[in-house]
């Protein structure tokens, strides 16, 4: 259901649209008139005789059937995109949808509607913009077209408990009761005591006590107390998060890159020590690496310099000859 702000906006839009179109040739199409035009067009017998009103409808409108839905659009060239007619009820929704799609754009951004709908004019778009800025609403409602929904949407509490809640204190008491439920605690096993050894029954002393072999008398066997092996709790393996996996991958890649650079530097140093000789004082150092490099240097550097020097000497000689002639030598 639409919020009251949106209902007020739609009511103001229709009222202002009716005021501005009053006394003019109206292009507004209420839902009843829209359906009547479609019914008249579908009922026209194209092979029989037609009335002037039927000629008018056939000249101006066409009907497009999309499944069970009939759309009314302007008759025109078959190669062009169809230009639809919108009902008065749909006009507000169409302009509102275009307004949100263009990021709350102005009339110039929403002028594409006039190319898709025959009866949505610049005047209707201006009315919508004018009313929209006058309506007091929150930024959330202005952006999404509905008020923000504040409150719990899902809860682990049963529905009958939620319906009984009247205040925040009730919610706190229920949540406290949930957290203080008696959990099965670890009961310590009773200490196992060794069985008590009863002393042998003593008989009354007689005159001649029987001879007892003290060596053959063995003490009674006392069984050790049965103790259960300690239970080793298996540590639950914590699931790794994608972020930690990504960080470990980055660290390993950096480590491999560092090792590769170090090995490359070592190979370069070893190759330099093997190929390049140690320099001594007074020894010549080859600058050019090959014969081709020397030839290129001669062609591109030495020959142009020599050509320039020859031209310079020729110019100096010509200048001296000219001075001699001027002075009469």
C-alpha positions as CSV (number, residue, x, y, z in Angstrom):
1,X,0.0,0.0,0.0
2,X,1.3,3.4,-0.9
3,X,2.3,5.8,1.8
4,X,0.2,8.9,2.6
5,X,2.8,11.2,1.1
6,X,2.6,9.5,-2.3
7,X,-1.2,9.5,-2.3
8,X,-1.2,13.2,-1.6
9,X,1.2,13.8,-4.4
10,X,-0.8,11.8,-6.9
11,X,-4.0,13.6,-5.8
12,X,-2.4,17.0,-6.2
13,X,-1.0,16.0,-9.6
14,X,-4.4,15.0,-11.0
15,X,-6.1,18.0,-9.6
16,X,-3.6,20.4,-11.1
17,X,-3.5,18.5,-14.4
18,X,-7.3,18.8,-14.7
19,X,-7.1,22.6,-13.9
20,X,-4.6,23.3,-16.6
21,X,-6.4,21.2,-19.2
22,X,-9.8,22.7,-18.5
23,X,-11.3,24.5,-21.4
24,X,-8.8,23.0,-23.9
25,X,-8.9,20.0,-26.2
26,X,-8.1,17.4,-23.6
27,X,-5.7,14.6,-24.2
28,X,-6.3,13.0,-20.9
29,X,-7.6,9.5,-21.1
30,X,-9.4,8.1,-18.1
31,X,-9.4,4.3,-17.7
32,X,-13.0,4.0,-18.8
33,X,-12.5,6.1,-22.0
34,X,-9.3,4.1,-22.8
35,X,-11.1,0.8,-22.5
36,X,-14.0,2.1,-24.6
37,X,-11.7,3.2,-27.5
38,X,-10.1,-0.3,-27.5
39,X,-13.5,-2.0,-27.5
40,X,-14.7,0.2,-30.4
41,X,-11.6,-0.4,-32.4
42,X,-11.8,-4.2,-32.0
43,X,-15.6,-4.2,-32.8
44,X,-15.2,-2.3,-36.1
45,X,-16.0,-4.4,-39.2
46,X,-13.2,-3.3,-41.6
47,X,-15.0,-4.8,-44.6
48,X,-18.4,-3.1,-44.0
49,X,-19.6,0.4,-44.0
50,X,-18.1,2.7,-41.3
51,X,-19.4,5.7,-39.5
52,X,-17.4,9.0,-39.3
53,X,-16.5,8.2,-35.7
54,X,-15.1,4.9,-36.7
55,X,-13.1,6.5,-39.5
56,X,-11.7,8.9,-36.9
57,X,-10.7,6.1,-34.6
58,X,-9.1,4.1,-37.3
59,X,-7.2,7.1,-38.5
60,X,-5.8,8.1,-35.1
61,X,-5.5,4.8,-33.1
62,X,-4.2,1.3,-33.4
63,X,-4.5,-1.6,-30.9
64,X,-1.6,-3.8,-30.0
65,X,-2.4,-7.1,-28.3
66,X,0.2,-8.5,-25.9
67,X,-1.2,-11.8,-24.6
68,X,-4.4,-10.8,-22.8
69,X,-3.5,-7.1,-22.6
70,X,-4.5,-4.6,-25.2
71,X,-2.3,-1.5,-25.7
72,X,-3.4,1.6,-27.5
73,X,-0.9,3.5,-29.6
74,X,-0.9,6.2,-32.3
75,X,-1.2,5.1,-35.9
76,X,1.9,5.9,-37.9
77,X,4.7,4.5,-40.0
78,X,5.2,0.7,-39.5
79,X,9.0,1.2,-39.5
80,X,9.0,3.6,-36.5
81,X,8.7,2.8,-32.9
82,X,5.1,2.8,-31.6
83,X,4.0,5.9,-29.5
84,X,1.6,4.7,-26.8
85,X,-1.3,6.4,-25.1
86,X,-1.3,6.3,-21.3
87,X,-4.3,6.4,-19.0
88,X,-4.8,9.1,-16.5
89,X,-4.0,6.7,-13.6
90,X,-0.9,5.4,-15.3
91,X,0.4,8.9,-16.2
92,X,1.5,9.6,-12.6
93,X,3.3,6.3,-12.2
94,X,5.1,6.6,-15.6
95,X,6.4,10.1,-14.8
96,X,7.4,9.0,-11.3
97,X,9.3,6.0,-12.6
98,X,11.1,8.2,-15.1
99,X,11.9,10.7,-12.4
100,X,13.6,8.1,-10.2
101,X,15.3,6.4,-13.2
102,X,17.0,9.7,-14.2
103,X,18.2,10.3,-10.7
104,X,15.6,12.9,-9.9
105,X,16.3,14.7,-13.1
106,X,14.6,17.8,-14.4
107,X,12.2,18.3,-17.2
108,X,14.9,18.1,-19.9
109,X,16.1,14.8,-18.7
110,X,12.6,13.3,-18.6
111,X,11.6,14.7,-22.1
112,X,12.2,11.2,-23.5
113,X,8.7,10.4,-22.2
114,X,7.2,12.6,-24.8
115,X,8.8,10.5,-27.5
116,X,7.3,7.3,-26.1
117,X,3.8,8.5,-25.0
118,X,1.5,10.6,-27.1
119,X,-0.5,12.2,-24.3
120,X,2.4,12.8,-21.7
121,X,3.4,16.4,-22.4
122,X,6.0,18.8,-21.0
123,X,3.3,20.5,-19.1
124,X,2.5,17.3,-17.2
125,X,6.2,16.8,-16.4
126,X,6.5,20.3,-15.1
127,X,3.4,19.9,-12.9
128,X,5.0,16.7,-11.4
129,X,8.3,18.5,-10.7
130,X,6.5,21.5,-9.2
131,X,4.4,19.4,-6.8
132,X,7.3,17.1,-6.0
133,X,9.5,20.0,-4.6
134,X,6.6,21.3,-2.6
135,X,5.8,18.1,-0.8
136,X,7.5,17.7,2.6
137,X,9.1,14.2,2.8
138,X,12.2,12.5,4.1
139,X,15.2,11.9,1.8
140,X,14.5,8.2,2.0
141,X,10.9,8.6,0.7
142,X,12.1,11.0,-1.9
143,X,14.6,8.5,-3.2
144,X,12.6,5.2,-2.9
145,X,9.0,6.5,-3.0
146,X,8.1,4.9,0.4
147,X,8.8,5.6,4.0
148,X,11.7,3.8,5.8
149,X,10.7,0.6,7.6
150,X,12.0,0.8,11.1
151,X,12.0,-2.2,13.4
152,X,12.8,-5.8,13.5
153,X,12.1,-7.8,10.4
154,X,13.4,-11.2,11.6
155,X,14.0,-12.6,15.0
156,X,14.9,-15.9,16.6
157,X,12.1,-15.5,19.2
158,X,8.8,-17.4,18.6
159,X,5.9,-15.5,17.2
160,X,3.7,-15.9,20.3
161,X,6.5,-14.3,22.4
162,X,6.9,-11.4,20.0
163,X,3.1,-10.7,20.1
164,X,3.2,-10.5,23.9
165,X,6.0,-7.9,24.0
166,X,4.7,-4.4,25.0
167,X,7.9,-2.5,25.8
168,X,11.7,-2.6,25.6
169,X,11.8,-4.0,29.1
170,X,9.8,-7.0,28.0
171,X,12.3,-7.7,25.2
172,X,15.3,-7.4,27.5
173,X,13.7,-9.8,30.0
174,X,13.0,-12.3,27.3
175,X,16.5,-12.1,25.9
176,X,18.0,-12.4,29.4
177,X,15.9,-15.5,30.0
178,X,17.1,-17.0,26.7
179,X,20.8,-16.4,27.6
180,X,20.5,-17.8,31.1
181,X,19.2,-21.2,30.2
182,X,20.8,-24.0,32.1
183,X,23.4,-25.7,29.9
184,X,24.8,-29.2,30.6
185,X,27.9,-28.6,32.7
186,X,30.9,-30.8,32.8
187,X,30.5,-33.0,35.9
188,X,33.7,-34.1,37.4
189,X,34.0,-37.9,37.8
190,X,34.2,-39.0,41.4
191,X,37.6,-39.9,42.7
192,X,38.2,-43.6,42.6
193,X,39.5,-44.8,46.0
194,X,41.4,-48.1,46.3
195,X,39.4,-50.9,47.8
196,X,39.8,-51.3,51.5
197,X,41.9,-54.4,52.4
198,X,40.3,-56.1,55.4
199,X,42.8,-57.6,57.9
200,X,42.6,-61.4,58.3
201,X,40.4,-62.6,61.0
202,X,42.4,-63.4,64.2
203,X,41.7,-66.6,66.1
204,X,42.1,-66.9,69.8
205,X,45.6,-67.9,70.9
206,X,46.2,-71.5,71.7
207,X,48.9,-73.2,73.6
208,X,50.7,-74.4,70.5
209,X,50.2,-71.9,67.6
210,X,50.7,-73.4,64.2
211,X,53.9,-72.8,62.4
212,X,53.6,-70.2,59.8
213,X,56.0,-69.9,56.9
214,X,56.5,-66.1,56.7
215,X,58.3,-66.4,53.4
216,X,55.5,-68.1,51.6
217,X,52.9,-65.6,52.8
218,X,52.1,-63.1,50.0
219,X,50.4,-59.8,50.6
220,X,46.9,-59.6,49.1
221,X,46.9,-58.2,45.6
222,X,45.5,-54.8,45.5
223,X,44.1,-53.8,42.0
224,X,45.0,-50.3,40.9
225,X,42.0,-47.9,40.7
226,X,40.4,-47.9,37.3
227,X,41.1,-44.5,35.7
228,X,39.6,-43.3,32.5
229,X,42.0,-42.0,29.9
230,X,41.9,-38.2,29.6
231,X,39.7,-37.1,26.8
232,X,41.5,-34.9,24.3
233,X,39.2,-32.3,22.9
234,X,39.6,-31.9,19.2
235,X,40.1,-28.3,18.3
236,X,37.6,-27.1,15.9
237,X,39.2,-25.9,12.7
238,X,38.2,-22.3,12.2
239,X,37.1,-21.6,8.6
240,X,39.4,-19.2,6.8
241,X,37.9,-16.1,5.5
242,X,38.3,-15.0,1.8
243,X,40.2,-11.9,3.1
244,X,42.8,-13.9,4.9
245,X,43.3,-16.2,1.9
246,X,43.8,-13.1,-0.3
247,X,46.3,-11.6,2.1
248,X,48.3,-14.9,2.3
249,X,48.3,-15.1,-1.5
250,X,49.6,-11.5,-1.8
251,X,52.4,-12.2,0.8
252,X,53.5,-15.4,-1.0
253,X,53.6,-13.6,-4.4
254,X,55.7,-10.8,-3.0
255,X,58.1,-13.3,-1.5
256,X,58.5,-15.2,-4.8
257,X,59.0,-11.9,-6.7
258,X,61.7,-10.8,-4.2
259,X,63.5,-14.2,-4.5
260,X,63.3,-14.0,-8.4
261,X,64.8,-10.5,-8.4
262,X,67.6,-11.5,-6.1
263,X,68.5,-14.6,-8.3
264,X,68.4,-12.4,-11.4
265,X,70.8,-9.9,-9.8
266,X,73.2,-12.6,-8.8
267,X,73.2,-14.1,-12.3
268,X,73.9,-10.6,-13.8
269,X,76.8,-10.0,-11.4
270,X,78.3,-13.4,-12.1
271,X,78.1,-12.9,-15.9
272,X,79.6,-9.4,-15.6
273,X,82.6,-10.8,-13.6
274,X,83.1,-13.6,-16.1
275,X,82.9,-11.5,-19.3
276,X,84.2,-8.1,-18.3
277,X,87.9,-7.8,-17.3
278,X,89.1,-5.8,-14.4
279,X,90.3,-2.4,-15.5
280,X,93.9,-1.3,-14.9
281,X,95.4,2.1,-14.9
282,X,96.6,3.1,-18.4
283,X,94.6,0.4,-20.2
284,X,92.3,1.4,-23.1
285,X,88.6,0.9,-22.6
286,X,86.6,-0.2,-25.7
287,X,83.6,2.0,-26.1
288,X,82.1,0.4,-29.2
289,X,80.8,-3.0,-28.8
290,X,81.1,-4.3,-32.4
291,X,82.2,-3.4,-35.9
292,X,78.6,-2.5,-36.9
293,X,78.4,0.0,-34.1
294,X,81.7,1.6,-35.3
295,X,80.5,1.8,-38.8
296,X,77.2,3.4,-37.7
297,X,79.1,5.9,-35.7
298,X,81.3,6.8,-38.6
299,X,78.4,7.1,-41.0
300,X,76.1,9.2,-38.8
301,X,78.7,11.2,-36.9
302,X,82.2,11.4,-38.4
303,X,81.2,11.9,-42.1
304,X,78.7,14.7,-41.4
305,X,81.3,16.5,-39.3
306,X,84.0,16.1,-42.0
307,X,81.5,17.4,-44.6
308,X,80.7,20.4,-42.4
309,X,84.4,21.2,-41.9
310,X,85.1,21.1,-45.6
311,X,82.3,23.4,-46.4
312,X,83.5,25.7,-43.7
313,X,87.1,25.8,-45.1
314,X,85.7,26.5,-48.6
315,X,83.6,29.3,-47.3
316,X,86.6,30.9,-45.6
317,X,88.7,30.7,-48.8
318,X,86.0,32.2,-50.9
319,X,85.7,35.0,-48.3
320,X,89.4,35.7,-48.5
321,X,89.3,35.9,-52.3
322,X,86.4,38.3,-52.2
323,X,88.4,40.6,-49.8
324,X,91.4,40.6,-52.0
325,X,89.4,41.7,-55.0
326,X,87.8,44.5,-53.1
327,X,91.1,45.8,-51.8
328,X,92.8,45.5,-55.3
329,X,95.4,43.0,-54.5
